[in-house]
Amino acid sequence: MIIRTSIAAGLAAILLSSAALANSTATTPTAKAKPTEQSQKLADRCASLEAQFDQAITSHGNATKAATAKSLRSKGGSLCSANQQASGIKHLQQALKDLGVKPNA
């Protein structure tokens, strides 16, 4: 009777450890996900707006809201880099508007 109990306990331990091992390896990502088409479009939009601002600030640097625009540009660039492109785009568009420049489509 003792032998049956210890064999059953041993089998249960093996099954549980195998299940735990399988579960831990199944949830571990093995490769970094590739950017989706949508996220790439947003990243491209960020880059385009950043470049547009960098050009516009040279000729509109004396605008009344130039300081605010520079701050928005900085925040927008940081958000875009932090994979928060939608928020970054909004900041960059507002930065351009503060300079009196219409953001390119």
Wavefront OBJ file of the C-alpha trace (Angstrom):
o trace
v 0.000 0.000 0.000
v 2.815 2.407 0.859
v 4.540 1.585 -2.423
v 1.402 2.392 -4.450
v 0.974 5.710 -2.660
v 4.582 6.758 -3.204
v 4.444 5.715 -6.889
v 1.221 7.693 -7.376
v 2.736 10.715 -5.619
v 5.854 10.464 -7.762
v 3.839 10.276 -10.973
v 1.725 13.229 -9.891
v 4.853 15.267 -9.182
v 6.305 14.428 -12.594
v 3.085 15.340 -14.387
v 2.741 18.612 -12.505
v 6.339 19.634 -13.134
v 6.014 18.746 -16.831
v 2.848 20.833 -17.103
v 4.506 23.759 -15.333
v 7.534 23.543 -17.601
v 5.364 23.404 -20.716
v 3.354 26.386 -19.503
v 6.418 28.489 -18.726
v 7.996 27.865 -22.123
v 4.747 28.420 -24.023
v 4.270 31.949 -22.652
v 7.850 33.109 -23.150
v 8.170 35.131 -26.356
v 11.035 33.983 -28.523
v 11.213 36.796 -31.057
v 10.407 40.469 -31.102
v 7.190 41.222 -32.963
v 7.536 42.984 -36.289
v 5.846 46.359 -36.590
v 2.455 46.258 -38.203
v 1.656 48.242 -41.316
v -0.403 50.689 -39.244
v 2.350 51.280 -36.696
v 4.831 51.838 -39.525
v 2.513 54.434 -41.078
v 2.266 56.230 -37.733
v 6.047 56.143 -37.317
v 6.462 57.591 -40.818
v 3.926 60.313 -39.991
v 5.870 61.194 -36.835
v 9.103 61.481 -38.799
v 7.436 63.627 -41.452
v 5.967 66.051 -38.905
v 9.231 66.262 -36.992
v 11.105 67.147 -40.180
v 8.451 69.683 -41.139
v 8.716 71.344 -37.734
v 12.512 71.395 -37.850
v 12.345 73.244 -41.166
v 9.545 75.584 -40.081
v 11.204 76.683 -36.846
v 14.068 78.262 -38.779
v 11.756 80.709 -40.535
v 9.058 80.994 -37.839
v 11.274 81.048 -34.766
v 10.026 84.477 -33.782
v 6.332 83.447 -33.668
v 4.500 84.437 -30.506
v 4.058 80.788 -29.508
v 7.496 79.604 -30.632
v 8.554 78.556 -27.125
v 5.363 76.564 -26.644
v 5.800 75.034 -30.094
v 9.358 73.917 -29.268
v 8.112 72.300 -26.073
v 5.323 70.516 -27.960
v 7.806 69.359 -30.598
v 10.050 67.899 -27.916
v 7.165 66.149 -26.168
v 5.784 64.875 -29.488
v 9.143 63.478 -30.519
v 9.504 61.726 -27.176
v 6.039 60.190 -27.460
v 6.745 58.980 -30.983
v 9.990 57.379 -29.800
v 8.149 55.742 -26.902
v 5.798 53.950 -29.318
v 2.924 56.341 -28.570
v 2.720 57.735 -32.067
v -0.932 58.854 -31.980
v -0.265 61.195 -29.044
v 3.047 62.277 -30.524
v 1.390 63.195 -33.808
v -1.165 65.365 -32.002
v 1.605 67.225 -30.181
v 3.606 67.721 -33.367
v 0.573 68.992 -35.281
v -0.185 71.485 -32.526
v 3.443 72.603 -32.482
v 3.236 73.402 -36.196
v -0.066 75.232 -35.740
v 1.507 77.308 -32.962
v 4.133 78.393 -35.464
v 1.402 79.343 -37.920
v 2.240 76.451 -40.261
v -0.300 73.988 -41.619
v 0.841 70.391 -40.984
v 1.388 68.413 -44.190
v -1.007 65.585 -44.801
l 1 2 3 4 5 6 7 8 9 10 11 12 13 14 15 16 17 18 19 20 21 22 23 24 25 26 27 28 29 30 31 32 33 34 35 36 37 38 39 40 41 42 43 44 45 46 47 48 49 50 51 52 53 54 55 56 57 58 59 60 61 62 63 64 65 66 67 68 69 70 71 72 73 74 75 76 77 78 79 80 81 82 83 84 85 86 87 88 89 90 91 92 93 94 95 96 97 98 99 100 101 102 103 104 105
